[in-house]
């Protein structure tokens, strides 16, 4: 769980940096990555 949280936070930080730099494609990919880790964390908590 801690590993998933760290990966989520890293993706979140990357998405913020990409948005500030105007890299829209990379920003959207980071949002998708965040969504993936968020769903995995919810699945872990549910079990």
C-alpha positions as CSV (number, residue, x, y, z in Angstrom):
1,X,0.0,0.0,0.0
2,X,2.8,2.4,0.9
3,X,4.4,1.6,-2.5
4,X,1.2,2.5,-4.3
5,X,0.9,5.7,-2.3
6,X,4.5,6.7,-3.2
7,X,3.9,6.0,-6.9
8,X,0.6,8.0,-6.8
9,X,2.4,11.0,-5.2
10,X,5.2,10.9,-7.7
11,X,2.7,10.8,-10.6
12,X,0.9,13.8,-9.0
13,X,4.1,15.8,-8.7
14,X,5.0,15.0,-12.3
15,X,1.5,16.1,-13.5
16,X,1.9,19.4,-11.7
17,X,5.3,20.0,-13.3
18,X,4.0,19.0,-16.7
19,X,1.1,21.4,-16.4
20,X,3.3,24.3,-15.4
21,X,5.6,23.6,-18.3
22,X,2.7,23.4,-20.8
23,X,3.3,19.8,-21.7
24,X,-0.3,18.8,-22.2
25,X,0.3,15.3,-23.5
26,X,2.6,14.3,-20.7
27,X,0.2,16.0,-18.2
28,X,-2.7,13.9,-19.4
29,X,-0.6,10.7,-19.3
30,X,0.3,11.5,-15.7
31,X,-3.3,12.0,-14.8
32,X,-4.1,8.5,-16.3
33,X,-1.2,7.1,-14.2
34,X,-2.6,8.8,-11.1
35,X,-6.0,7.3,-11.8
36,X,-4.5,3.8,-12.2
37,X,-2.8,4.0,-8.8
38,X,-5.9,5.5,-7.2
39,X,-8.0,2.6,-8.4
40,X,-5.4,0.1,-7.2
41,X,-5.3,1.7,-3.7
42,X,-9.1,1.5,-3.5
43,X,-9.0,-2.1,-4.5
44,X,-6.4,-2.9,-1.8
45,X,-8.4,-1.1,0.9
46,X,-11.6,-2.9,-0.2
47,X,-10.0,-6.4,0.3
